[in-house]
Amino acid sequence: MKILAMDTSSKALSVAITEDETLLAEETLNIKKNHSIELMPTISRLMNQVSLKPADLQRIVVASGPGSYTGLRIAVTTAKTLAYTLGIDLVGISSLAAIASNVKNYDGLIVPIMDARRKNVYAGGYQWQSKSLNLVFKEAHMSFSDLLAKVGNEPVYFTGEIEAFIPELERLSNVILEGNLKDRLPSAYQIAILGMESRPQDVFSFVPEYLKKVEAEENWLKTHEEIDNLVEKFN
């Protein structure tokens, strides 16, 4: 199965082309650029490098979140458009699971995080069992202090966007930190591998997993709730 995988859920942009478990091509840019401008040229460049045409693809796999609201929409919209146009499968894979899957040869709790700003994170708990990456605790948007309380005192391997939290993590005796920046970044290759056996999703109903309402939506809902309260009192 030939798969095109992509991720623009963070500052990094990653695209990979695989055939079964074999990596044919991959490119990751870890610089602040406009993903909407860079994504399609990157896809075209990699397709040309491995002499593939769009019709050769059999599945599109995309990082479905959590992450940057704008970034997620770019990759998901591109993936949905390609899958629909080509008439092939579409699969969404958790951005956090993709980061966790970079951690090999560790059978304890793996906690990938994405910095959600203001001392908040997107995080989930994972563990390898029989060569399968399993969810230990549900992905969620939470404060970093709540995350530390959730993992408690058991040994835990932190990876992902840990930079802002390293001073606090280094004070904890039960923590292992991923030191290799490359292995902390989302990998489109890992997204492809995770998506190879996953069940295809409906192109039209597929939406990103934001895990947190964007600020504009939160403000609208707050206003809407206030209006509903006023209407209820008026009646």
C-alpha positions in Angstrom: 0.0 0.0 0.0 1.4 3.4 -1.0 0.6 6.1 1.5 1.0 9.8 1.6 1.2 11.1 5.2 1.3 14.7 6.4 1.4 16.8 9.6 1.1 20.6 10.1 -0.2 20.5 13.6 2.7 22.4 15.1 5.6 24.6 14.0 7.0 21.7 12.2 5.8 20.5 8.8 6.3 16.8 7.9 5.4 14.9 4.8 6.2 11.3 4.0 5.5 8.7 1.3 5.6 5.0 2.2 5.0 1.7 0.6 3.8 -0.7 3.3 6.4 -0.1 6.1 9.1 1.1 3.7 9.9 4.8 3.8 10.2 6.1 0.2 10.7 9.8 1.0 10.3 12.1 3.9 10.8 15.8 4.6 10.5 17.7 7.8 10.8 21.5 8.2 11.1 22.7 11.8 11.0 26.5 11.1 8.2 29.0 11.4 6.8 29.2 7.9 3.4 29.4 6.3 2.3 25.8 6.1 -0.4 26.6 3.6 2.2 27.8 1.2 4.8 25.0 1.8 2.6 21.9 2.1 1.6 21.2 -1.5 5.0 22.1 -3.0 6.6 19.7 -0.5 4.1 16.9 -1.5 4.7 17.5 -5.2 8.5 17.5 -4.7 8.5 14.2 -2.8 6.2 12.6 -5.3 8.4 13.6 -8.2 11.5 12.4 -6.3 10.1 8.8 -6.0 8.5 8.9 -9.5 5.0 8.5 -8.3 1.8 10.0 -9.7 -1.3 10.9 -7.6 -3.1 7.9 -9.0 -0.5 5.6 -7.5 -1.5 6.5 -4.0 -3.9 4.2 -2.1 -4.3 6.1 1.2 -3.9 9.5 2.7 -3.0 9.7 6.4 -3.0 13.0 8.3 -2.3 14.2 11.8 -5.7 15.0 13.1 -4.7 16.9 16.3 -4.4 18.3 18.8 -2.2 21.2 17.9 -2.3 24.6 16.2 -5.8 25.4 15.1 -4.7 27.0 11.8 -2.1 24.3 11.2 -4.5 21.5 11.7 -7.0 22.9 9.3 -4.3 23.2 6.6 -3.3 19.6 6.6 -6.8 18.2 7.2 -8.3 20.2 4.4 -5.5 19.2 2.0 -5.8 15.5 3.0 -9.6 15.6 2.6 -9.4 17.2 -0.8 -6.8 14.8 -2.1 -8.6 11.7 -0.7 -11.9 12.8 -2.2 -10.4 13.8 -5.6 -8.4 10.6 -5.9 -11.2 8.4 -4.5 -8.9 6.8 -1.9 -9.0 6.1 1.9 -8.5 8.9 4.4 -7.2 8.2 7.9 -6.6 10.6 10.8 -3.9 9.9 13.4 -3.4 11.6 16.7 -0.5 14.1 16.6 0.4 13.0 20.2 0.4 9.3 19.3 2.7 10.1 16.4 5.2 11.8 18.7 4.9 9.0 21.3 5.6 6.4 18.6 9.1 7.8 18.1 10.0 6.5 21.5 11.4 2.9 21.1 12.8 0.4 23.5 10.9 1.8 26.5 8.0 -0.2 27.9 6.8 2.3 30.6 4.5 5.3 30.4 5.2 7.7 27.6 3.7 11.1 27.8 3.9 13.3 24.6 3.0 16.9 25.1 2.3 19.9 22.9 2.7 23.4 24.4 -0.8 25.0 24.6 0.7 28.2 26.2 0.0 29.8 29.5 1.4 26.7 31.3 -1.1 24.5 29.6 -0.5 21.5 27.5 -2.1 19.0 25.2 -1.1 15.6 26.5 -1.9 11.9 26.6 -0.4 8.7 28.1 0.8 5.9 25.9 2.6 2.6 26.4 4.0 -0.1 24.1 2.3 -3.5 24.5 3.1 -6.4 22.1 4.6 -3.9 19.6 1.3 -1.9 19.7 1.1 1.6 21.0 -1.8 1.8 23.4 -3.6 4.7 25.0 -3.1 4.6 28.8 -4.9 7.8 29.6 -7.1 10.0 27.4 -5.6 12.9 25.5 -6.8 16.2 26.9 -6.1 19.9 27.2 -4.9 20.5 30.8 -2.6 22.6 33.0 0.9 21.3 33.3 0.5 20.9 37.0 -2.6 18.8 36.5 -0.6 16.6 34.1 2.1 16.1 36.7 -0.5 15.1 39.3 -2.1 12.7 36.8 1.2 10.8 36.2 2.1 10.8 39.9 5.3 9.1 41.0 5.6 6.3 38.5 8.4 6.4 36.0 7.4 8.5 32.9 9.1 9.3 29.6 8.3 12.9 28.5 8.6 13.9 24.9 7.3 16.4 22.4 7.3 20.2 23.0 9.0 19.9 26.4 11.3 22.9 26.2 9.3 25.3 28.3 8.9 22.7 31.0 12.4 21.3 31.2 13.4 23.2 34.4 10.4 21.8 36.3 10.8 18.3 34.9 14.5 18.0 35.7 13.6 18.5 39.4 11.6 15.3 39.3 13.3 11.9 40.0 10.8 9.8 38.2 11.1 11.5 34.8 13.0 10.6 31.6 13.3 13.3 29.0 13.8 12.8 25.3 16.9 14.7 24.5 17.0 14.3 20.7 15.0 17.1 19.1 14.4 15.1 15.9 12.6 12.4 18.0 10.5 15.0 19.8 9.1 16.2 16.5 6.0 14.8 14.8 7.1 12.3 12.1 5.0 11.8 9.0 6.6 8.4 8.6 5.2 7.3 12.0 1.9 8.8 11.1 1.9 6.6 8.0 2.8 3.5 9.9 0.1 4.1 12.5 -2.4 4.8 9.7 -1.6 1.8 7.7 -3.9 -0.6 9.6 -6.3 2.0 10.9 -9.9 2.1 9.7 -10.7 4.7 7.0 -12.9 7.6 7.9 -15.6 9.4 6.1 -14.1 12.3 4.1 -17.1 14.6 4.6 -17.5 14.2 8.3 -13.8 14.1 9.2 -12.8 17.0 11.4 -9.6 17.8 13.5 -9.4 16.8 17.1 -8.8 20.3 18.7 -9.3 19.1 22.3 -10.0 22.7 23.2 -12.3 25.3 21.7 -10.5 28.1 20.0 -10.7 31.5 21.8 -13.2 33.0 19.3 -15.5 30.0 19.7 -15.2 30.2 23.5 -16.1 33.9 23.5 -19.1 33.2 21.2 -20.4 30.4 23.4 -20.0 32.6 26.5 -22.0 35.4 24.8 -24.5 32.9 23.5 -25.0 31.4 27.0 -25.5 34.9 28.4 -28.1 35.6 25.7 -29.9 32.3 26.4 -30.0 33.2 30.1 -31.5 36.6 29.4 -34.1 35.1 27.1 -35.0 32.5 29.7 -35.5 35.2 32.3 -37.5 37.3 29.9 -39.9 34.4 29.2 
